[in-house]
Amino acid sequence: MVYIGLAGWGDHDSLYSDSIKPKDKLAHYSSYFPIVEVDSSFYAISPVRNVEKWVRETPENFRFVVKSYQGMTKHRQGKDTPFNTISEMFDAFKHSLKPYQESNKLAMVLFQFPPWFHCCKENVAYIRYCKKMMEDIPVALEFRHQSWYSDAYREGTLSFMKKEGWIHSIADEPQSGEGSVPLVPIVTDANQTLIRMHGRNIHGWNKQEGVDWREVRFLYKYNEKELLEMKNVLDELSKQTKEIVVIFNNNSGGDAADNAKEFQEILGIEYEGLASKQLGLF
């Protein structure tokens, strides 16, 4: 089974009419897609009351990929967090997951490590620590430093993921130096595999002075040929894993929703159990 969705639900203007209020966007989103990536949890651990609302306003079979808090993935280098210890931080994050778990709507938690998180013993040990802290919660692992997939470490990286029980988060992104990773279509978990479509904007991928990096990094629209190439990738992966989650993250230009719907058509998928679309007068 292939589940197609988007990173976040607030910024996809093509899905919403002007009459849709921000608080109602997720409910409307769930009439198009069966899954979403919660990216707000990266910036701050979600209050349980918010998660309860999201769970309540989505269909029974809707699912969430929850991005781990930035303090858990070492993005906050040298910066304060609102927690006294690392274990306290993990406990708070796991507590925020309870409504997803109790409703059977948690697909996985995504650990996306930063571009400076390179392949070394210290970082391998930390990843092992993260898995231990997350206990039996399904977790996906995405790297952004090229060293993990270098000739010297690629086989070890993938074997480590399999042995430790990590879902492989396969990234489709520009090839722009050590701060990017190649497409590595390898399954490490027989139940689930994650693919994140970041776009291929090689000129905007790395930070540049005088440029709003977050506005251009994911500025890209996949063409039909590229989506057909990804279909071939999915065809091979589906032989090795039960479920594939595809998240379109090319949000900067508003192209993610259209690309996701186009990819759904290419795969010939019609989802059942989506929320009912609001009917207009005409």
FITORFI-735859 format. One record per residue (C-alpha): x, y, z; residue number from 1. Coordinates in steps of 0.5 Angstrom, whole numbers, plus 500, padded with zeros to 3 digits. Layout:
// residues N
+------+-------+-----+-----+
| east | north |  up | num |
+------+-------+-----+-----+
|    X |     Y |   Z | NUM |
...
+------+-------+-----+-----+
END
This chain:
// residues 282
+------+-------+-----+-----+
| east | north |  up | num |
+------+-------+-----+-----+
|  500 |   500 | 500 |   1 |
|  502 |   507 | 498 |   2 |
|  500 |   513 | 502 |   3 |
|  501 |   520 | 499 |   4 |
|  501 |   526 | 503 |   5 |
|  505 |   533 | 504 |   6 |
|  509 |   536 | 510 |   7 |
|  505 |   540 | 514 |   8 |
|  498 |   542 | 512 |   9 |
|  497 |   550 | 513 |  10 |
|  501 |   552 | 507 |  11 |
|  498 |   549 | 501 |  12 |
|  494 |   554 | 498 |  13 |
|  491 |   550 | 492 |  14 |
|  487 |   546 | 497 |  15 |
|  483 |   551 | 500 |  16 |
|  478 |   556 | 499 |  17 |
|  479 |   563 | 502 |  18 |
|  473 |   561 | 506 |  19 |
|  477 |   556 | 510 |  20 |
|  479 |   558 | 516 |  21 |
|  486 |   556 | 519 |  22 |
|  483 |   552 | 524 |  23 |
|  479 |   548 | 519 |  24 |
|  485 |   546 | 514 |  25 |
|  487 |   540 | 517 |  26 |
|  480 |   537 | 517 |  27 |
|  479 |   540 | 509 |  28 |
|  486 |   537 | 508 |  29 |
|  484 |   530 | 510 |  30 |
|  479 |   530 | 504 |  31 |
|  485 |   530 | 499 |  32 |
|  490 |   525 | 503 |  33 |
|  491 |   520 | 508 |  34 |
|  497 |   522 | 511 |  35 |
|  501 |   528 | 513 |  36 |
|  507 |   530 | 516 |  37 |
|  507 |   534 | 523 |  38 |
|  513 |   539 | 522 |  39 |
|  511 |   544 | 527 |  40 |
|  513 |   539 | 532 |  41 |
|  520 |   540 | 530 |  42 |
|  520 |   547 | 533 |  43 |
|  516 |   546 | 539 |  44 |
|  514 |   539 | 542 |  45 |
|  506 |   539 | 541 |  46 |
|  501 |   541 | 547 |  47 |
|  497 |   534 | 548 |  48 |
|  491 |   539 | 547 |  49 |
|  493 |   540 | 540 |  50 |
|  494 |   533 | 538 |  51 |
|  488 |   531 | 541 |  52 |
|  484 |   536 | 536 |  53 |
|  488 |   534 | 530 |  54 |
|  486 |   526 | 532 |  55 |
|  479 |   528 | 533 |  56 |
|  478 |   532 | 526 |  57 |
|  481 |   527 | 522 |  58 |
|  478 |   520 | 519 |  59 |
|  479 |   514 | 523 |  60 |
|  484 |   511 | 518 |  61 |
|  488 |   518 | 517 |  62 |
|  495 |   517 | 520 |  63 |
|  501 |   522 | 522 |  64 |
|  508 |   522 | 521 |  65 |
|  511 |   526 | 527 |  66 |
|  518 |   530 | 526 |  67 |
|  522 |   529 | 532 |  68 |
|  523 |   536 | 536 |  69 |
|  530 |   539 | 534 |  70 |
|  533 |   538 | 541 |  71 |
|  533 |   531 | 540 |  72 |
|  536 |   531 | 533 |  73 |
|  542 |   536 | 535 |  74 |
|  540 |   542 | 531 |  75 |
|  540 |   546 | 537 |  76 |
|  547 |   546 | 538 |  77 |
|  549 |   550 | 544 |  78 |
|  542 |   553 | 545 |  79 |
|  538 |   552 | 551 |  80 |
|  532 |   548 | 551 |  81 |
|  526 |   548 | 556 |  82 |
|  528 |   542 | 559 |  83 |
|  533 |   540 | 564 |  84 |
|  536 |   534 | 561 |  85 |
|  536 |   530 | 555 |  86 |
|  531 |   524 | 558 |  87 |
|  526 |   529 | 560 |  88 |
|  526 |   532 | 553 |  89 |
|  525 |   525 | 550 |  90 |
|  519 |   524 | 555 |  91 |
|  516 |   530 | 554 |  92 |
|  516 |   529 | 546 |  93 |
|  513 |   521 | 548 |  94 |
|  508 |   524 | 552 |  95 |
|  506 |   529 | 546 |  96 |
|  505 |   522 | 542 |  97 |
|  500 |   519 | 546 |  98 |
|  493 |   521 | 543 |  99 |
|  496 |   519 | 536 | 100 |
|  498 |   512 | 539 | 101 |
|  491 |   511 | 543 | 102 |
|  487 |   513 | 536 | 103 |
|  492 |   508 | 532 | 104 |
|  494 |   514 | 528 | 105 |
|  501 |   514 | 529 | 106 |
|  505 |   512 | 523 | 107 |
|  512 |   514 | 525 | 108 |
|  517 |   519 | 528 | 109 |
|  522 |   522 | 523 | 110 |
|  529 |   523 | 526 | 111 |
|  532 |   528 | 521 | 112 |
|  539 |   530 | 523 | 113 |
|  542 |   536 | 521 | 114 |
|  547 |   537 | 515 | 115 |
|  553 |   537 | 520 | 116 |
|  551 |   531 | 523 | 117 |
|  557 |   526 | 520 | 118 |
|  558 |   519 | 520 | 119 |
|  563 |   518 | 526 | 120 |
|  562 |   513 | 532 | 121 |
|  560 |   519 | 537 | 122 |
|  554 |   520 | 532 | 123 |
|  552 |   513 | 531 | 124 |
|  552 |   512 | 539 | 125 |
|  547 |   518 | 539 | 126 |
|  543 |   515 | 534 | 127 |
|  543 |   508 | 538 | 128 |
|  541 |   512 | 544 | 129 |
|  535 |   515 | 541 | 130 |
|  532 |   509 | 539 | 131 |
|  533 |   506 | 546 | 132 |
|  529 |   512 | 548 | 133 |
|  524 |   512 | 543 | 134 |
|  522 |   504 | 546 | 135 |
|  518 |   501 | 541 | 136 |
|  515 |   507 | 537 | 137 |
|  516 |   506 | 530 | 138 |
|  522 |   511 | 528 | 139 |
|  525 |   513 | 521 | 140 |
|  532 |   516 | 520 | 141 |
|  534 |   521 | 515 | 142 |
|  541 |   524 | 514 | 143 |
|  543 |   530 | 511 | 144 |
|  551 |   529 | 511 | 145 |
|  553 |   525 | 505 | 146 |
|  558 |   521 | 509 | 147 |
|  553 |   516 | 511 | 148 |
|  552 |   514 | 504 | 149 |
|  560 |   514 | 502 | 150 |
|  563 |   508 | 499 | 151 |
|  566 |   507 | 506 | 152 |
|  560 |   507 | 510 | 153 |
|  554 |   506 | 506 | 154 |
|  553 |   499 | 507 | 155 |
|  555 |   499 | 514 | 156 |
|  549 |   505 | 515 | 157 |
|  544 |   501 | 512 | 158 |
|  546 |   495 | 516 | 159 |
|  546 |   499 | 522 | 160 |
|  539 |   501 | 521 | 161 |
|  536 |   494 | 519 | 162 |
|  539 |   492 | 526 | 163 |
|  537 |   497 | 530 | 164 |
|  530 |   497 | 527 | 165 |
|  530 |   504 | 524 | 166 |
|  525 |   505 | 518 | 167 |
|  529 |   508 | 512 | 168 |
|  527 |   515 | 510 | 169 |
|  529 |   516 | 503 | 170 |
|  531 |   523 | 501 | 171 |
|  530 |   525 | 494 | 172 |
|  534 |   532 | 493 | 173 |
|  539 |   536 | 490 | 174 |
|  546 |   533 | 489 | 175 |
|  550 |   539 | 492 | 176 |
|  556 |   537 | 496 | 177 |
|  557 |   534 | 503 | 178 |
|  550 |   537 | 506 | 179 |
|  546 |   533 | 501 | 180 |
|  545 |   525 | 500 | 181 |
|  544 |   521 | 494 | 182 |
|  537 |   517 | 493 | 183 |
|  538 |   511 | 496 | 184 |
|  532 |   506 | 495 | 185 |
|  534 |   501 | 500 | 186 |
|  529 |   498 | 505 | 187 |
|  531 |   497 | 512 | 188 |
|  524 |   495 | 515 | 189 |
|  519 |   490 | 512 | 190 |
|  513 |   494 | 515 | 191 |
|  514 |   501 | 513 | 192 |
|  519 |   505 | 508 | 193 |
|  519 |   513 | 508 | 194 |
|  520 |   517 | 502 | 195 |
|  521 |   525 | 502 | 196 |
|  521 |   529 | 496 | 197 |
|  525 |   535 | 497 | 198 |
|  525 |   538 | 490 | 199 |
|  531 |   538 | 486 | 200 |
|  533 |   546 | 486 | 201 |
|  540 |   545 | 486 | 202 |
|  541 |   553 | 486 | 203 |
|  537 |   554 | 492 | 204 |
|  539 |   548 | 497 | 205 |
|  545 |   551 | 500 | 206 |
|  545 |   557 | 504 | 207 |
|  546 |   564 | 501 | 208 |
|  548 |   571 | 503 | 209 |
|  542 |   576 | 502 | 210 |
|  537 |   570 | 500 | 211 |
|  531 |   568 | 504 | 212 |
|  534 |   561 | 504 | 213 |
|  527 |   558 | 507 | 214 |
|  523 |   561 | 501 | 215 |
|  528 |   558 | 496 | 216 |
|  530 |   551 | 499 | 217 |
|  524 |   547 | 497 | 218 |
|  522 |   551 | 491 | 219 |
|  521 |   546 | 485 | 220 |
|  516 |   543 | 481 | 221 |
|  517 |   536 | 479 | 222 |
|  515 |   534 | 472 | 223 |
|  512 |   528 | 469 | 224 |
|  518 |   525 | 467 | 225 |
|  521 |   525 | 474 | 226 |
|  515 |   523 | 478 | 227 |
|  515 |   517 | 473 | 228 |
|  522 |   515 | 475 | 229 |
|  520 |   515 | 482 | 230 |
|  514 |   511 | 480 | 231 |
|  519 |   506 | 478 | 232 |
|  523 |   506 | 485 | 233 |
|  516 |   505 | 488 | 234 |
|  515 |   499 | 484 | 235 |
|  522 |   496 | 487 | 236 |
|  521 |   498 | 494 | 237 |
|  514 |   495 | 494 | 238 |
|  517 |   488 | 493 | 239 |
|  521 |   489 | 500 | 240 |
|  516 |   493 | 504 | 241 |
|  509 |   493 | 506 | 242 |
|  507 |   500 | 506 | 243 |
|  511 |   506 | 503 | 244 |
|  509 |   513 | 505 | 245 |
|  511 |   519 | 500 | 246 |
|  511 |   526 | 503 | 247 |
|  512 |   532 | 498 | 248 |
|  516 |   537 | 502 | 249 |
|  517 |   542 | 496 | 250 |
|  513 |   547 | 499 | 251 |
|  516 |   554 | 497 | 252 |
|  513 |   555 | 491 | 253 |
|  506 |   551 | 493 | 254 |
|  507 |   546 | 488 | 255 |
|  507 |   540 | 493 | 256 |
|  500 |   539 | 493 | 257 |
|  499 |   539 | 486 | 258 |
|  505 |   534 | 485 | 259 |
|  502 |   529 | 490 | 260 |
|  495 |   529 | 487 | 261 |
|  499 |   528 | 480 | 262 |
|  503 |   522 | 483 | 263 |
|  497 |   519 | 486 | 264 |
|  494 |   519 | 479 | 265 |
|  500 |   516 | 476 | 266 |
|  500 |   511 | 481 | 267 |
|  493 |   510 | 480 | 268 |
|  491 |   510 | 487 | 269 |
|  484 |   512 | 490 | 270 |
|  484 |   512 | 497 | 271 |
|  478 |   510 | 501 | 272 |
|  475 |   513 | 508 | 273 |
|  478 |   520 | 506 | 274 |
|  474 |   526 | 510 | 275 |
|  468 |   529 | 506 | 276 |
|  469 |   535 | 502 | 277 |
|  465 |   541 | 503 | 278 |
|  460 |   542 | 498 | 279 |
|  459 |   549 | 496 | 280 |
|  453 |   552 | 493 | 281 |
|  455 |   552 | 486 | 282 |
+------+-------+-----+-----+
END
